[in-house]
């Protein structure tokens, strides 16, 4: 299987965009953009994110609790910032919900306790038990065909 062809094909599945937030060893919030986020179970409420090995992966394993912030349509700058392209004025505002950092103004948020880590090839699947969550009104930020999109008005 050609990796580029696979990546291009997968990019044609529209996803939302979220930021995983975790406290570092100095109790400062750190974040990473993900678009591989899904609900797993209603009983108990659980969500899953897929991460490559790295700093965020290590923090989640050590700290055991994390937040997920689902980005709204006007928060593309935050996605870029936490996706490895720091923005000069990202306007990031963290708040703690359920003891974990989430982004103020996010479309939805989830406070999670790490339940399972499942290694799968070059990634790990992090299953978190949702301890608390909430949502606001608005339109989601979407990612489709390797570009940010906004949901079309109905």
Long-range contacts (C-beta under 8 A, 24 or more apart in sequence): 11-144, 11-145, 11-146, 12-144, 12-145, 13-144, 14-142, 14-143, 14-144, 14-149, 15-142, 15-143, 15-144, 16-70, 16-71, 16-140, 16-141, 16-142, 16-143, 17-70, 17-71, 17-79, 17-140, 17-141, 17-142, 17-143, 17-148, 18-49, 18-68, 18-69, 18-70, 18-71, 19-68, 19-69, 19-71, 19-78, 19-79, 19-82, 19-103, 19-106, 20-49, 20-51, 20-56, 20-60, 20-66, 20-67, 20-68, 21-66, 21-67, 21-68, 21-69, 21-94, 21-100, 21-101, 21-102, 21-103, 22-56, 22-59, 22-60, 22-63, 22-65, 22-66, 22-67, 22-100, 22-101, 23-59, 23-63, 23-65, 23-100, 23-101, 24-59, 25-59, 25-62, 29-94, 29-101, 30-55, 30-56, 30-59, 31-56, 31-69, 31-82, 31-92, 31-101, 31-103, 32-56, 32-82, 32-83, 33-78, 33-79, 33-80, 33-82, 33-83, 33-84, 35-143, 37-68, 37-70, 40-127, 44-129, 44-130, 45-129, 45-130, 45-133, 46-115, 46-127, 46-128, 46-129, 46-130, 47-110, 47-112, 47-127, 47-128, 47-130, 48-125, 48-126, 48-127, 48-128, 49-125, 49-126, 49-128, 50-120, 50-123, 50-124, 50-125, 50-126, 51-123, 51-124, 51-126, 52-122, 52-123, 53-122, 53-124, 57-124, 57-126, 60-114, 60-126, 61-114, 61-117, 64-113, 64-114, 65-98, 65-99, 65-100, 65-111, 65-112, 65-113, 65-114, 66-100, 66-112, 66-114, 66-126, 66-128, 67-97, 67-98, 67-100, 67-101, 67-102, 67-109, 67-110, 67-111, 67-112, 68-102, 68-109, 68-110, 68-112, 68-128, 69-102, 69-103, 69-106, 69-108, 69-109, 70-106, 70-107, 70-108, 70-109, 70-135, 70-140, 71-103, 71-106, 71-107, 71-140, 71-141, 72-105, 72-106, 72-107, 72-136, 72-138, 72-139, 72-140, 72-141, 73-138, 73-139, 73-140, 73-141, 73-142, 73-150, 73-151, 74-141, 75-103, 75-105, 75-106, 75-141, 76-141, 76-148, 78-103, 79-141, 79-148, 97-132, 97-134, 98-131, 98-132, 105-136, 106-136, 107-135, 107-136, 107-138, 107-139, 107-140, 107-141, 108-133, 108-134, 108-135, 108-136, 109-133, 109-134, 109-135
